[in-house]
């Protein structure tokens, strides 16, 4: 026999309906929205801190769903990425991937010092990103009449 508190349910059908409604409310869609909202906070801070020599690097910053590191129904991974190409200062008339330029600026190389902006942006807004994700989930719960 199990030890602990016992309880009875007067209306098991209503309880089952509430659990089913909660399952729909905190569905994969809502959790994905929450994850995307948190990453968007980080992306916005990165955009503020990115070096602005040409301004072109910030224009290629986006949030994307990472299928490779996500598992349907279990976890969703979102990334803030630099996409597209920008004009290269090193190759005449050449193009350079924005993600390559961002990595060179963030970490530096043998010819130029590091100018970190991604990690400081993350550190500055990580709690705000968590709060935004939580608010997205709570908003979905409140729409369904949750806590």
C-alpha positions in Angstrom: 0.0 0.0 0.0 1.3 3.5 -0.9 2.1 5.8 1.9 1.3 9.5 1.9 -1.8 11.6 1.5 -4.8 10.2 -0.2 -7.4 12.2 -2.1 -10.6 11.6 -4.1 -11.8 13.3 -7.2 -15.5 14.3 -7.2 -15.6 14.9 -11.0 -13.0 12.8 -12.8 -14.3 13.8 -16.2 -13.8 17.5 -15.5 -10.3 16.7 -14.2 -9.5 14.8 -17.4 -10.8 17.6 -19.5 -8.7 20.2 -17.7 -5.6 18.0 -18.1 -6.4 17.6 -21.9 -6.8 21.4 -22.2 -3.5 22.0 -20.4 -1.8 19.5 -22.7 -3.1 21.5 -25.7 -2.1 24.8 -24.1 1.4 23.8 -23.4 1.8 22.1 -26.7 4.9 21.9 -28.8 3.7 25.0 -30.7 3.5 27.1 -27.5 6.9 25.9 -26.3 8.4 26.6 -29.7 7.0 30.1 -29.6 8.5 30.6 -26.1 11.9 29.4 -27.3 11.8 31.6 -30.3 10.8 34.6 -28.1 13.8 34.0 -25.8 16.2 33.8 -28.7 14.7 36.9 -30.3 15.6 38.8 -27.2 19.2 37.6 -27.5 19.3 38.4 -31.3 18.1 41.9 -30.6 20.9 42.5 -28.1 23.5 41.1 -30.5 22.2 43.5 -33.1 22.7 46.4 -30.7 26.3 45.3 -29.9 27.5 44.2 -33.3 30.4 46.3 -34.7 29.0 48.8 -37.2 31.7 49.6 -39.6 29.4 49.1 -42.6 26.2 48.2 -40.8 25.9 45.2 -43.1 26.6 42.6 -40.5 23.6 43.4 -38.3 21.2 43.3 -41.3 22.0 39.6 -41.8 21.1 38.6 -38.2 18.1 36.3 -38.0 16.5 33.7 -35.7 16.0 30.2 -37.2 14.8 26.8 -36.1 17.6 24.2 -36.0 16.1 20.8 -37.2 19.4 19.0 -36.8 19.6 19.6 -33.0 15.8 19.4 -32.4 13.7 16.4 -31.6 10.0 16.6 -32.5 7.9 16.6 -29.4 10.9 16.7 -27.0 13.0 19.8 -27.7 13.2 22.6 -30.1 16.5 24.5 -30.8 16.5 28.0 -32.1 19.6 29.9 -33.2 20.5 33.5 -33.8 22.5 33.3 -37.1 24.2 35.7 -39.5 23.0 34.8 -43.0 24.1 35.9 -46.5 27.2 37.5 -47.7 28.9 40.9 -47.2 31.6 42.8 -49.1 35.0 41.7 -48.2 37.6 44.2 -47.1 40.3 41.6 -47.6 39.5 40.4 -51.1 39.0 42.9 -53.9 35.5 42.6 -55.2 35.0 39.4 -53.2 32.3 38.4 -50.9 32.6 37.1 -47.4 29.9 35.1 -45.5 28.5 37.2 -42.7 28.9 34.3 -40.2 32.6 34.1 -41.1 33.0 37.9 -40.5 31.1 37.7 -37.3 33.4 34.8 -36.1 36.5 36.8 -37.0 35.3 39.9 -35.2 34.1 37.9 -32.1 37.3 35.8 -31.7 39.9 37.8 -33.6 42.7 36.2 -35.5 46.5 36.6 -36.0 46.0 40.0 -37.7 43.3 41.6 -35.6 42.2 41.6 -32.0 39.0 40.1 -30.8 35.9 42.4 -30.5 33.5 40.2 -28.6 29.9 41.1 -29.0 27.9 37.8 -29.1 28.9 36.5 -25.7 28.5 39.9 -23.9 25.0 40.2 -25.5 24.0 36.8 -24.3 25.3 37.5 -20.7 23.5 40.9 -20.7 20.0 39.5 -21.6 19.9 35.9 -20.6 17.5 36.5 -17.7 15.4 38.8 -19.9 15.2 36.0 -22.5 14.1 33.5 -19.8 11.5 35.9 -18.6 10.2 36.5 -22.2 10.0 32.7 -22.7 8.1 32.3 -19.4 5.8 35.1 -20.2 4.9 33.5 -23.6 4.0 30.3 -21.8 2.0 32.1 -19.1 0.1 34.1 -21.7 -0.9 30.9 -23.5 -2.1 29.4 -20.1 -4.0 32.5 -19.3 -5.8 32.5 -22.7 -7.0 29.0 -21.9 -8.0 29.9 -18.3 -5.0 28.4 -16.6 -3.3 29.5 -13.4 
